[in-house]
Amino acid sequence: MDSQSSFKKSNLRGEGTSYSGVALARRVGDRVPPHSLEAEQALIAACIIEGGQESISCCIEGKITADAFYKPGHQLIYQSLLALYESGTPVDEIILADHLRAKNHLEEIGGHAYLAEITDRIATSAHLPHYLKRVRDASLLRRLIRASSNAIEAAYAGQEDVDQFLDLVERDVFRLSEDRISDSAKPLKDTVNDAVNLVNRMLQNKGELTGVTSGFTDLDKLTFGFHPQEMIVVAARPSMGKTSLMLNIAEAAILPRGKNAKPVPTLMFSLEMGADQLAMRLLCSRARVSFTKLKDGFLPAEQQRDLVRSASELKEAPLWIDDSGHLTILELRAKARRVHAQQKLGLVVIDYLQLVSGTDSRAPREQQIAEISRGVKAMAKELNVPVIIAAQLNRESEKERRQPRVSDLRESGSIEQDADMVILLAKKKDTNDEEDMAAPVVLRDLILAKHRNGPVGSVTVAFTKNLTRFENYTHTEAPAYQS
């Protein structure tokens, strides 16, 4: 095989990098890139022996893609394993062989004989983390060699804009570093401790719910709580307080009121805000302390005591926050499954849907959103928990100066299809915008626009701006019910 075709094949494995159109077209010193066929076989065997689900979720969380395998046949096998995993099909040697045959890849990988050779490689999946690390490390080294060699070749070729060239080199090396996985779901007590340190620096029966409470009495009367396997979409225009509402719901779940109420272990994915920011916002909201005043460094002694008391409550609360960015739906599901295996969850919160990445970046965004929506619903069913996910509305309701509708969900109608509940957060009808901006406390509508298992309707909540907190609104009229 000539050097040019060798380079093209390495590029097909996803290891190629180019600068200003200059690409490495030869192997450095004709040396074989780092790899371990034995570790690749053992990793694939572990996925087959275990039945696919848990092992493949570990691989996804470990950022193992098909490109991480050196042998092309192993890439094809792993792609089939991912496809079976995504469809929820259990894996064994026969099912995998049938899938490879359907894709016309069975003979290409060596047929039944090679699959049998792989599965005979190990007797147990107990050492999967070791095989995973060896495969990932070898893949990272190959990519580093490729990026470095391309940079050397491009440097020899000369560059008109050296600053831009260096920026591209730094970007590619940084991407390699980003691919190293780390456990990013942290117990809330860790981030609350950071929030408390920051505060110190700044200062020196009847009708009982059958599901998880939202914290809003009128909404709970409509829904009777959020139930296992439900996908609940909370949608609004930007800056309406989606994150605040999601935090208030999470707070109500982990710190419920009532004598017999038990905390609900909750996992929150925050793709927009960091865990420390969320912890600080949750701490101030719980203590009813204005973050703006807190930043000034002067608080009455009573409010300081409220912060300490709230911090103590939150440290013991069963909330985990994962603030990883650029998660695909498969990675998100894998992380949730791992946390659920360690601590049985009762609620998953995702903020927000449009920030989740599609598995195929080349697909139209609507297809990606549809895939994400299906994945969220599948996760709710698999973990047997309610999953609440924030989403954005398009501009139509603002243009027409009306209350939002389910059809205003941005980018895909599949969200409406998959959701069991759709809750739209909106300003009160005929709200004066200037008065709304000036008022410290404003009224908002929570419009239950879709409810697969019950009535729809609208309830009113109060939003206290300086606390970024939604609360029950006391009024004499009952919430509007519709059948």
Secondary structure, DSSP 8 states (H G I E B T S, - for coil): --HHHHHHHHHHTT----BTTB---S-GGG---S--HHHHHHHHHHHHHHTSHHHHHHHHHTT--GGG-SSHHHHHHHHHHHHHHHTT----HHHHHHHHHHTT-HHHHTHHHHHHHHHTS-S-STTHHHHHHHHHHHHHHHHHHHHHHHHHHHHHH--S-HHHHHHHHHHHHHHHHHTS----EEEHHHHHHHHHHHHHHHH--TT--SSB--S-HHHHHHHSSB-TT-EEEEEE-TTS-HHHHHHHHHHHHHS--SSS-----EEEEESSS-HHHHHHHHHHHHHT--HHHHHHT---HHHHHHHHHHHHHHHTS-EEEE--SS-BHHHHHHHHHHHHHHS--SEEEEE-GGGSB-S-TTS-HHHHHHHHHHHHHHHHHHHTS-EEEEEEB-SHHHHTTS---GGGBSS-THHHHH-SEEEEEEE-TT--HHHHHH-SEEEEEEEEEEETTS-EEEEEEEEEGGGTEEEE---SS--EEE-
